[in-house]
Amino acid sequence: MKNIVLLGGNGYLGRNFTQNWLKHDQDSHFYVLSRSGKNSLATPAITNLQVDVTD
């Protein structure tokens, strides 16, 4: 299993990157860090975390 940390994964590029990666490697788990902590991709392979990069 691969653990992947993705900064800004809720934007257009981040969502597409995550979707395509999971299509080819379903044994990965993403930790998506973003300001909102919300992601339109709902899958057990993604953990969304709200962070403030200025903190």
One Martini backbone bead per residue (centre of mass of N, CA, C, O) as a GRO file, in nm:
protein
   55
    1MET     BB    1   0.097   0.036   0.022
    2LYS     BB    2   0.025   0.370  -0.061
    3ASN     BB    3   0.116   0.689   0.066
    4ILE     BB    4  -0.046   1.004  -0.020
    5VAL     BB    5   0.040   1.345  -0.039
    6LEU     BB    6  -0.192   1.619  -0.118
    7LEU     BB    7  -0.171   1.937  -0.230
    8GLY     BB    8  -0.454   2.065  -0.350
    9GLY     BB    9  -0.685   1.823  -0.417
   10ASN     BB   10  -0.963   2.007  -0.488
   11GLY     BB   11  -0.890   2.071  -0.752
   12TYR     BB   12  -0.881   2.001  -1.074
   13LEU     BB   13  -0.603   1.857  -1.077
   14GLY     BB   14  -0.625   1.690  -0.814
   15ARG     BB   15  -0.874   1.522  -0.888
   16ASN     BB   16  -0.763   1.397  -1.152
   17PHE     BB   17  -0.513   1.269  -1.033
   18THR     BB   18  -0.656   1.086  -0.828
   19GLN     BB   19  -0.839   0.929  -1.020
   20ASN     BB   20  -0.616   0.815  -1.208
   21TRP     BB   21  -0.449   0.671  -0.996
   22LEU     BB   22  -0.682   0.480  -0.888
   23LYS     BB   23  -0.724   0.330  -1.160
   24HIS     BB   24  -0.411   0.208  -1.154
   25ASP     BB   25  -0.399   0.225  -0.810
   26GLN     BB   26  -0.592   0.071  -0.558
   27ASP     BB   27  -0.345   0.058  -0.324
   28SER     BB   28  -0.406   0.353  -0.245
   29HIS     BB   29  -0.355   0.645  -0.022
   30PHE     BB   30  -0.509   0.957   0.036
   31TYR     BB   31  -0.389   1.281   0.150
   32VAL     BB   32  -0.590   1.565   0.154
   33LEU     BB   33  -0.487   1.901   0.139
   34SER     BB   34  -0.694   2.179   0.257
   35ARG     BB   35  -0.885   2.448   0.335
   36SER     BB   36  -1.172   2.287   0.353
   37GLY     BB   37  -1.173   1.952   0.362
   38LYS     BB   38  -1.318   1.914   0.085
   39ASN     BB   39  -1.452   1.654  -0.140
   40SER     BB   40  -1.604   1.518  -0.427
   41LEU     BB   41  -1.444   1.270  -0.348
   42ALA     BB   42  -1.590   0.951  -0.253
   43THR     BB   43  -1.354   0.754  -0.076
   44PRO     BB   44  -1.166   0.535   0.119
   45ALA     BB   45  -0.885   0.637  -0.034
   46ILE     BB   46  -0.975   0.920   0.106
   47THR     BB   47  -0.827   1.181   0.306
   48ASN     BB   48  -0.955   1.472   0.448
   49LEU     BB   49  -0.776   1.784   0.517
   50GLN     BB   50  -0.763   2.064   0.717
   51VAL     BB   51  -0.556   2.347   0.622
   52ASP     BB   52  -0.298   2.599   0.713
   53VAL     BB   53  -0.014   2.723   0.560
   54THR     BB   54   0.018   2.985   0.765
   55ASP     BB   55   0.051   2.808   1.048
   0.00000   0.00000   0.00000
